[in-house]
Structures are given as structure tokens and as C-alpha cells.
């Protein structure tokens, strides 16, 4: 479970920045690696699968400038979840995967 600060940035920017910071720390602090591996995996899955444009359109808090408590989580083997002030968002929009010919 990761709390995201959306007071200044949209959800996509917050996740990208948190991912970048976690990767930098991973290579600098060996003792933090086990915790950071889980965080990086969760953040990377969000970056690769969520349709952030649709998410911002459906949920104004995802566009940033909010004081709401926003949490990104994933239960073991389950789908990603985003909670706003403890309430889960339903049917998170997913990126469309390109079709191969």
C-alpha cells in the first residue's frame, strides 16, 4: 500500500516521480532493497497498465490539486486498486494494448 501525494501533481506524475525515486534509492541503499522491490513492482505495474488520461477524466481528484488521501495498492495476486479517502475506485481504466496483425 502506497500513499500518493496529489496536492501538486496528477496521479501519473506522482507515480512516475515515486518510481524514479525508489529506483535511485534501490541502488544507493542496499538495506532498503527488499521493501523497494515491492514498491517498484507496484508502481511499474500502474505505469504500464493504467489509462491515466481516462482516470483523470473520470475522477477529478486524480488530476491533482487535492488534499484527498490517495492510496495505490494491490492484494496478493489481485488487481491494482486506488482508494480515495478510503473508498476504492471501481473499474480502473486500463491501457488498450496494441493489436498485432
N, C-alpha and C positions, 0 to 999 in steps of 0.2 A: 504494500500500500504506500503510495507516494502522494504527499500533498503538494499541489502546484500553486504557485503564486500568480494569479491572473490580474493583479492590480495594475500592472503596467503593460502587459503583453497578452496577445491572444494565446489560446491553448497550444497551437502549433509552435510558436516561438518559445513558449515556456518549456515545452517538451524538448525541443532541439537544444536549447541552452543547457537544460539539466543533463541531457545525454552527453553533450560535449564536455561539460564539467566533470561528469562521472568518469568518462574515458580518460581525461587528463589525470584525475586523481588516481585512477586504477594503476597507471604506470608510474606514479610517484610514491604511492604508499602501499607497499606490499601487504601490510597487515589489514587493509581495508578491502582487499580483493574479493573475498567471499561475499560480502554484503553488496559490493558494487557490481558483481557479475549478475546478480538477480535484478538490480535496478536497471542496468544497461540493457538486459534482455527485455524487460518490461517496456522501457522507453523505445527501444528499437522496434518492437512489435507494433507499438502505437504509431510510430512514424511510418512504418511500412504498410499498415492496413487501414488506418482511419482516413476518411474523407474529411479533411479539416474544413474545407470550404462549406460543405453541406452542414457540418457540425456547427460552425459559427452561425450559419443562416437559421438553423433550427432552434438554437439555444443562445440567446443574446449574451449570457454570461461567458460563453466560450470565446467571444470576441475581445475580451479583456476589459479593463477599467471596472472591475468588480471586486467587491470585498467578500464575496461568497467563498466558502471553504470548498475547494475543488480537489477531489482525490481521484487518482488513477490507480486501479487495482486489477488483480487477476487471481482468482482462486485456482488452486492446483488443477491444471488441465482444462479449466473453463475458459470462457471468452473474456476479453477485456471488459472492464466496467469503469464508468466515470460517475462519480457521485457529486452532486452539488448540495451543500449543506446537509449531507447525509441521505439525500434522495437519489437513487440511481436513475440515470437517463436510460430510457428504453430504446431498443433498436438503434444502436450506434451505426451511423452511416459508414460503409466500407468503400474503399477504393475499388474501382472497377479494374479487373485485371485485363490486360490487352488480349484479344483473341488471336490465336495463331492460325495462319492459313494452311 
